[in-house]
């Protein structure tokens, strides 16, 4: 299992060091992937039932030509590791329960 806290600390620190505004809300995108569309769809439905804003699933082609399914969950959050980790912990656990992969999160630089 990934060390999501360490990864999250690195992302937040990098954004703040680059001058991103710490006082605004950010659109944080949490990524999920799975080769099995049915499992991915079940995970998306479970997240929706928990109150998350779930984006439409999409089929992606990997570098080796293999196809995989993905969807994102978008959450507005402060650029604060503890705040983001609340969702990361819930969503990573949801991924385990649904047998899909939680593929991390990202956001964009904001001035």
PyMOL CGO cylinders between C-alpha atoms (Angstrom):
from pymol import cmd
from pymol.cgo import CYLINDER

trace = [
    CYLINDER, 0.00, 0.00, 0.00, 1.22, 3.46, -0.86, 0.3, 1, 1, 1, 1, 1, 1,
    CYLINDER, 1.22, 3.46, -0.86, 2.25, 5.89, 1.85, 0.3, 1, 1, 1, 1, 1, 1,
    CYLINDER, 2.25, 5.89, 1.85, -0.47, 8.40, 0.99, 0.3, 1, 1, 1, 1, 1, 1,
    CYLINDER, -0.47, 8.40, 0.99, 0.37, 10.75, 3.86, 0.3, 1, 1, 1, 1, 1, 1,
    CYLINDER, 0.37, 10.75, 3.86, 3.98, 11.14, 2.69, 0.3, 1, 1, 1, 1, 1, 1,
    CYLINDER, 3.98, 11.14, 2.69, 2.88, 11.57, -0.92, 0.3, 1, 1, 1, 1, 1, 1,
    CYLINDER, 2.88, 11.57, -0.92, 0.25, 14.12, 0.14, 0.3, 1, 1, 1, 1, 1, 1,
    CYLINDER, 0.25, 14.12, 0.14, 2.77, 16.06, 2.21, 0.3, 1, 1, 1, 1, 1, 1,
    CYLINDER, 2.77, 16.06, 2.21, 5.12, 16.20, -0.80, 0.3, 1, 1, 1, 1, 1, 1,
    CYLINDER, 5.12, 16.20, -0.80, 2.36, 17.46, -3.13, 0.3, 1, 1, 1, 1, 1, 1,
    CYLINDER, 2.36, 17.46, -3.13, 1.12, 20.13, -0.72, 0.3, 1, 1, 1, 1, 1, 1,
    CYLINDER, 1.12, 20.13, -0.72, 4.65, 21.27, 0.18, 0.3, 1, 1, 1, 1, 1, 1,
    CYLINDER, 4.65, 21.27, 0.18, 5.62, 21.55, -3.50, 0.3, 1, 1, 1, 1, 1, 1,
    CYLINDER, 5.62, 21.55, -3.50, 2.53, 23.59, -4.37, 0.3, 1, 1, 1, 1, 1, 1,
    CYLINDER, 2.53, 23.59, -4.37, 3.02, 25.96, -1.44, 0.3, 1, 1, 1, 1, 1, 1,
    CYLINDER, 3.02, 25.96, -1.44, 6.75, 26.36, -2.13, 0.3, 1, 1, 1, 1, 1, 1,
    CYLINDER, 6.75, 26.36, -2.13, 5.87, 27.26, -5.73, 0.3, 1, 1, 1, 1, 1, 1,
    CYLINDER, 5.87, 27.26, -5.73, 3.60, 30.04, -4.43, 0.3, 1, 1, 1, 1, 1, 1,
    CYLINDER, 3.60, 30.04, -4.43, 0.18, 28.42, -4.61, 0.3, 1, 1, 1, 1, 1, 1,
    CYLINDER, 0.18, 28.42, -4.61, -2.41, 30.31, -2.52, 0.3, 1, 1, 1, 1, 1, 1,
    CYLINDER, -2.41, 30.31, -2.52, -2.94, 28.56, 0.85, 0.3, 1, 1, 1, 1, 1, 1,
    CYLINDER, -2.94, 28.56, 0.85, -6.13, 30.53, 1.60, 0.3, 1, 1, 1, 1, 1, 1,
    CYLINDER, -6.13, 30.53, 1.60, -8.46, 29.24, -1.14, 0.3, 1, 1, 1, 1, 1, 1,
    CYLINDER, -8.46, 29.24, -1.14, -10.33, 26.00, -1.77, 0.3, 1, 1, 1, 1, 1, 1,
    CYLINDER, -10.33, 26.00, -1.77, -8.85, 23.63, -4.33, 0.3, 1, 1, 1, 1, 1, 1,
    CYLINDER, -8.85, 23.63, -4.33, -10.52, 21.11, -6.60, 0.3, 1, 1, 1, 1, 1, 1,
    CYLINDER, -10.52, 21.11, -6.60, -8.85, 17.89, -5.49, 0.3, 1, 1, 1, 1, 1, 1,
    CYLINDER, -8.85, 17.89, -5.49, -9.22, 15.02, -7.95, 0.3, 1, 1, 1, 1, 1, 1,
    CYLINDER, -9.22, 15.02, -7.95, -9.02, 11.51, -6.50, 0.3, 1, 1, 1, 1, 1, 1,
    CYLINDER, -9.02, 11.51, -6.50, -8.25, 8.86, -9.15, 0.3, 1, 1, 1, 1, 1, 1,
    CYLINDER, -8.25, 8.86, -9.15, -9.51, 5.28, -9.34, 0.3, 1, 1, 1, 1, 1, 1,
    CYLINDER, -9.51, 5.28, -9.34, -8.58, 2.61, -11.91, 0.3, 1, 1, 1, 1, 1, 1,
    CYLINDER, -8.58, 2.61, -11.91, -9.53, -0.99, -12.62, 0.3, 1, 1, 1, 1, 1, 1,
    CYLINDER, -9.53, -0.99, -12.62, -9.41, -3.40, -15.55, 0.3, 1, 1, 1, 1, 1, 1,
    CYLINDER, -9.41, -3.40, -15.55, -12.93, -4.60, -14.71, 0.3, 1, 1, 1, 1, 1, 1,
    CYLINDER, -12.93, -4.60, -14.71, -15.59, -2.02, -15.62, 0.3, 1, 1, 1, 1, 1, 1,
    CYLINDER, -15.59, -2.02, -15.62, -18.22, -3.64, -13.39, 0.3, 1, 1, 1, 1, 1, 1,
    CYLINDER, -18.22, -3.64, -13.39, -16.01, -3.33, -10.29, 0.3, 1, 1, 1, 1, 1, 1,
    CYLINDER, -16.01, -3.33, -10.29, -15.15, 0.24, -11.18, 0.3, 1, 1, 1, 1, 1, 1,
    CYLINDER, -15.15, 0.24, -11.18, -18.83, 1.07, -11.64, 0.3, 1, 1, 1, 1, 1, 1,
    CYLINDER, -18.83, 1.07, -11.64, -19.63, -0.44, -8.23, 0.3, 1, 1, 1, 1, 1, 1,
    CYLINDER, -19.63, -0.44, -8.23, -16.90, 1.68, -6.62, 0.3, 1, 1, 1, 1, 1, 1,
    CYLINDER, -16.90, 1.68, -6.62, -18.26, 4.82, -8.30, 0.3, 1, 1, 1, 1, 1, 1,
    CYLINDER, -18.26, 4.82, -8.30, -21.76, 4.04, -7.04, 0.3, 1, 1, 1, 1, 1, 1,
    CYLINDER, -21.76, 4.04, -7.04, -20.47, 3.39, -3.51, 0.3, 1, 1, 1, 1, 1, 1,
    CYLINDER, -20.47, 3.39, -3.51, -18.62, 6.74, -3.54, 0.3, 1, 1, 1, 1, 1, 1,
    CYLINDER, -18.62, 6.74, -3.54, -21.71, 8.53, -4.83, 0.3, 1, 1, 1, 1, 1, 1,
    CYLINDER, -21.71, 8.53, -4.83, -23.77, 7.02, -1.99, 0.3, 1, 1, 1, 1, 1, 1,
    CYLINDER, -23.77, 7.02, -1.99, -21.20, 8.45, 0.45, 0.3, 1, 1, 1, 1, 1, 1,
    CYLINDER, -21.20, 8.45, 0.45, -21.93, 11.91, -0.99, 0.3, 1, 1, 1, 1, 1, 1,
    CYLINDER, -21.93, 11.91, -0.99, -18.95, 12.31, -3.31, 0.3, 1, 1, 1, 1, 1, 1,
    CYLINDER, -18.95, 12.31, -3.31, -19.09, 14.05, -6.71, 0.3, 1, 1, 1, 1, 1, 1,
    CYLINDER, -19.09, 14.05, -6.71, -18.22, 11.20, -9.08, 0.3, 1, 1, 1, 1, 1, 1,
    CYLINDER, -18.22, 11.20, -9.08, -17.12, 11.90, -12.66, 0.3, 1, 1, 1, 1, 1, 1,
    CYLINDER, -17.12, 11.90, -12.66, -18.06, 9.67, -15.60, 0.3, 1, 1, 1, 1, 1, 1,
    CYLINDER, -18.06, 9.67, -15.60, -15.88, 6.56, -16.11, 0.3, 1, 1, 1, 1, 1, 1,
    CYLINDER, -15.88, 6.56, -16.11, -13.46, 6.64, -19.03, 0.3, 1, 1, 1, 1, 1, 1,
    CYLINDER, -13.46, 6.64, -19.03, -11.44, 4.00, -20.82, 0.3, 1, 1, 1, 1, 1, 1,
    CYLINDER, -11.44, 4.00, -20.82, -7.72, 4.75, -20.92, 0.3, 1, 1, 1, 1, 1, 1,
    CYLINDER, -7.72, 4.75, -20.92, -4.96, 3.18, -22.97, 0.3, 1, 1, 1, 1, 1, 1,
    CYLINDER, -4.96, 3.18, -22.97, -1.72, 2.51, -21.10, 0.3, 1, 1, 1, 1, 1, 1,
    CYLINDER, -1.72, 2.51, -21.10, 1.76, 2.83, -22.62, 0.3, 1, 1, 1, 1, 1, 1,
    CYLINDER, 1.76, 2.83, -22.62, 1.85, -0.91, -23.35, 0.3, 1, 1, 1, 1, 1, 1,
    CYLINDER, 1.85, -0.91, -23.35, -1.46, -0.70, -25.24, 0.3, 1, 1, 1, 1, 1, 1,
    CYLINDER, -1.46, -0.70, -25.24, -3.49, -2.32, -22.46, 0.3, 1, 1, 1, 1, 1, 1,
    CYLINDER, -3.49, -2.32, -22.46, -6.87, -0.74, -21.71, 0.3, 1, 1, 1, 1, 1, 1,
    CYLINDER, -6.87, -0.74, -21.71, -8.01, 0.20, -18.24, 0.3, 1, 1, 1, 1, 1, 1,
    CYLINDER, -8.01, 0.20, -18.24, -11.07, 1.95, -16.82, 0.3, 1, 1, 1, 1, 1, 1,
    CYLINDER, -11.07, 1.95, -16.82, -10.90, 5.01, -14.58, 0.3, 1, 1, 1, 1, 1, 1,
    CYLINDER, -10.90, 5.01, -14.58, -13.00, 7.62, -12.86, 0.3, 1, 1, 1, 1, 1, 1,
    CYLINDER, -13.00, 7.62, -12.86, -12.29, 10.64, -10.69, 0.3, 1, 1, 1, 1, 1, 1,
    CYLINDER, -12.29, 10.64, -10.69, -13.94, 12.01, -7.59, 0.3, 1, 1, 1, 1, 1, 1,
    CYLINDER, -13.94, 12.01, -7.59, -13.72, 15.80, -7.26, 0.3, 1, 1, 1, 1, 1, 1,
    CYLINDER, -13.72, 15.80, -7.26, -13.71, 17.37, -3.80, 0.3, 1, 1, 1, 1, 1, 1,
    CYLINDER, -13.71, 17.37, -3.80, -13.28, 21.01, -2.84, 0.3, 1, 1, 1, 1, 1, 1,
    CYLINDER, -13.28, 21.01, -2.84, -10.75, 21.18, -0.02, 0.3, 1, 1, 1, 1, 1, 1,
    CYLINDER, -10.75, 21.18, -0.02, -8.19, 23.38, 1.65, 0.3, 1, 1, 1, 1, 1, 1,
    CYLINDER, -8.19, 23.38, 1.65, -4.60, 22.77, 0.62, 0.3, 1, 1, 1, 1, 1, 1,
    CYLINDER, -4.60, 22.77, 0.62, -3.97, 21.09, 3.96, 0.3, 1, 1, 1, 1, 1, 1,
    CYLINDER, -3.97, 21.09, 3.96, -2.58, 17.57, 4.34, 0.3, 1, 1, 1, 1, 1, 1,
    CYLINDER, -2.58, 17.57, 4.34, -4.85, 16.63, 7.26, 0.3, 1, 1, 1, 1, 1, 1,
    CYLINDER, -4.85, 16.63, 7.26, -7.98, 17.80, 5.43, 0.3, 1, 1, 1, 1, 1, 1,
    CYLINDER, -7.98, 17.80, 5.43, -7.04, 15.97, 2.23, 0.3, 1, 1, 1, 1, 1, 1,
    CYLINDER, -7.04, 15.97, 2.23, -6.02, 12.84, 4.13, 0.3, 1, 1, 1, 1, 1, 1,
    CYLINDER, -6.02, 12.84, 4.13, -9.54, 12.52, 5.57, 0.3, 1, 1, 1, 1, 1, 1,
    CYLINDER, -9.54, 12.52, 5.57, -10.80, 11.85, 2.03, 0.3, 1, 1, 1, 1, 1, 1,
    CYLINDER, -10.80, 11.85, 2.03, -7.73, 9.83, 1.02, 0.3, 1, 1, 1, 1, 1, 1,
    CYLINDER, -7.73, 9.83, 1.02, -8.21, 7.45, 3.95, 0.3, 1, 1, 1, 1, 1, 1,
    CYLINDER, -8.21, 7.45, 3.95, -11.93, 6.98, 3.21, 0.3, 1, 1, 1, 1, 1, 1,
    CYLINDER, -11.93, 6.98, 3.21, -11.44, 6.59, -0.53, 0.3, 1, 1, 1, 1, 1, 1,
    CYLINDER, -11.44, 6.59, -0.53, -8.44, 4.26, -0.31, 0.3, 1, 1, 1, 1, 1, 1,
    CYLINDER, -8.44, 4.26, -0.31, -10.49, 2.03, 2.01, 0.3, 1, 1, 1, 1, 1, 1,
    CYLINDER, -10.49, 2.03, 2.01, -13.44, 2.16, -0.38, 0.3, 1, 1, 1, 1, 1, 1,
    CYLINDER, -13.44, 2.16, -0.38, -11.10, 1.07, -3.19, 0.3, 1, 1, 1, 1, 1, 1,
    CYLINDER, -11.10, 1.07, -3.19, -9.95, -1.94, -1.14, 0.3, 1, 1, 1, 1, 1, 1,
    CYLINDER, -9.95, -1.94, -1.14, -13.54, -2.90, -0.35, 0.3, 1, 1, 1, 1, 1, 1,
    CYLINDER, -13.54, -2.90, -0.35, -14.54, -2.64, -4.04, 0.3, 1, 1, 1, 1, 1, 1,
    CYLINDER, -14.54, -2.64, -4.04, -11.39, -4.37, -5.35, 0.3, 1, 1, 1, 1, 1, 1,
    CYLINDER, -11.39, -4.37, -5.35, -10.27, -1.40, -7.45, 0.3, 1, 1, 1, 1, 1, 1,
    CYLINDER, -10.27, -1.40, -7.45, -7.10, 0.68, -7.23, 0.3, 1, 1, 1, 1, 1, 1,
    CYLINDER, -7.10, 0.68, -7.23, -6.97, 4.09, -5.60, 0.3, 1, 1, 1, 1, 1, 1,
    CYLINDER, -6.97, 4.09, -5.60, -4.45, 5.85, -7.84, 0.3, 1, 1, 1, 1, 1, 1,
    CYLINDER, -4.45, 5.85, -7.84, -3.80, 8.95, -5.76, 0.3, 1, 1, 1, 1, 1, 1,
    CYLINDER, -3.80, 8.95, -5.76, -4.92, 12.53, -6.00, 0.3, 1, 1, 1, 1, 1, 1,
    CYLINDER, -4.92, 12.53, -6.00, -3.92, 15.76, -7.64, 0.3, 1, 1, 1, 1, 1, 1,
    CYLINDER, -3.92, 15.76, -7.64, -4.85, 19.39, -7.94, 0.3, 1, 1, 1, 1, 1, 1,
    CYLINDER, -4.85, 19.39, -7.94, -3.71, 22.46, -9.82, 0.3, 1, 1, 1, 1, 1, 1,
    CYLINDER, -3.71, 22.46, -9.82, -1.52, 25.41, -8.84, 0.3, 1, 1, 1, 1, 1, 1,
    CYLINDER, -1.52, 25.41, -8.84, -3.63, 28.43, -7.81, 0.3, 1, 1, 1, 1, 1, 1,
    CYLINDER, -3.63, 28.43, -7.81, -2.32, 31.97, -7.41, 0.3, 1, 1, 1, 1, 1, 1,
]
cmd.load_cgo(trace, "trace")
